[in-house]
Amino acid sequence: MGAAGSAPGERSSLLKELTVLVTKDLRLLFRDRWALLFLLLAPIVVISLAGFSLSTFYRGQGAETGFLLPVANLDGGEVAEQLIRSLDGAPGLRVTRVDEREARRLVAESGEAGAALVIPEGFTVGFRKGQSVRLRLLTDPVKHLELLRIKSEVGRVQAALVAAQVASRVAVVEVLTHAGDVDFEAVSQDAGQLASRLIDKSVGLEEQSLTSSRTSFNTFDQNVPGFGVTFLMLGMLLGVGLGLVDEREWGILYRLTASPVSASTIVTGKVISRLLIGVLQMMLLFTFGRAVFGISLGPSLLALGLVILGVSFASAAFGLLVASLAPSRDSVVQLGTIAIMGMAAVGGCWWPITIEPLWLQRLAHLFPTAWAMEAFNDLMLRERSLSDVGLALGALIVFGMIYLVAGCKLYLRREEASP
């Protein structure tokens, strides 16, 4: 009886112990506001930013917010006008009429358009005579998703023109042969099939990159620098942020300040040491990407190296800033991860920034990730020089200096206030 009666008592005691442990852990969690904030806000922030960034990609572009397509009509004929009207009615495109010089500027200089269409002189006359005519598409391969959409719509219009041309000729032959007894539906079907075979020979499309010698896009040209920057920032967060918090909690920094070296010098030295590791990490990653995936390193290795140095400096200094703001070791990871994931999402590290809404592209330049990716794209894909990425490189240095100065002041102020 005693042994049998003890079982319910043991189960009751175990249940009470589990209840106490669960209640204790829940209380600790709710007392740690940073941990609770991370659990609740991290997925909301990242999902929201990713949703806004990819909204135009999944939803498609409306007439007011579609991709800009400058069209330079050097022909001025009726067929050219018909082509422009067809493009103007395409969903997701905003057609604007410009001269060829402005078309080139919008693609190659301002970056407002991913491609521009040039209708050459004599297009209408040549088309009506049945001669082979060619459209010219001036492109920026960096905006490859935008370019795919534009090429798809131009191809649709090409096919429609050729189909109309073939249908008219087939109809004439049918009328002359059958004295008016013509099945126009069959003529239309036959014309469409024939047009698909004749389109390249009748109305061709000549693609010309204005920003580089390349007309194709290697996805690793986006992924290697993009994910490289993301993991660089995460590595700096762990190396600088957690390292400084550990030294603060263990009293190492306090003991070091007893030496002739100032505390600010000690903190800056830690940032520089992690910066050098970050530069080495990025150099190895780009070397691997070049050897295995065939990514472009651009025309200037010096310029690429300076951008790597700039983004490593900004990342290391950001790790210091997080360490100065986070109240505990655990909150360093929580606060830093939310910030880094958000900056990477809107900054074009995970997907081309050109697919994001224009307002978000502008907002992204409040963070170093957007400047870093802009510089990498200019060097690797647009084959530009160091002078062309001077603004982006300067922005990375400014971000790094702001993070470094603010981080040092806040971190040292906390050290002075601690007992």
Secondary structure, 3 states (H helix, E strand, C coil): CHHHHHHHHHHHHHHHHHHHHHHHHHHHHHHCHHHHHHHHHHHHHHHHHHHHHCHHHHHCCCCCCCEEEEEEECCCCHHHHHHHHHHHCCCCEEEEECCHHHHHHHHHHCCCCCEEEEECCCHHHHHHCCCCEEEEEEECCCCHHHHHHHHHHHHHHHHHHHHHHHHHHHHHHHHHHHCCCCCHHHHHHHHHHHHHHHHHHHEEEEEEECCCCCCCCCHHHHHHHHHHHHHHHHHHHHHHHHHHHHHHHHCHHHHHCCCCCCHHHHHHHHHHHHHHHHHHHHHHHHHHHHHHHCCCCCCCHHHHHHHHHHHHHHHHHHHHHHHHHCCCHHHHHHHHHHHHHHHHHHCCCCCCHHHCCHHHHHHHCCCHHHHHHHHHHHHHCCCCCHHHHHHHHHHHHHHHHHHHHHHHHHHHHHHHHCC
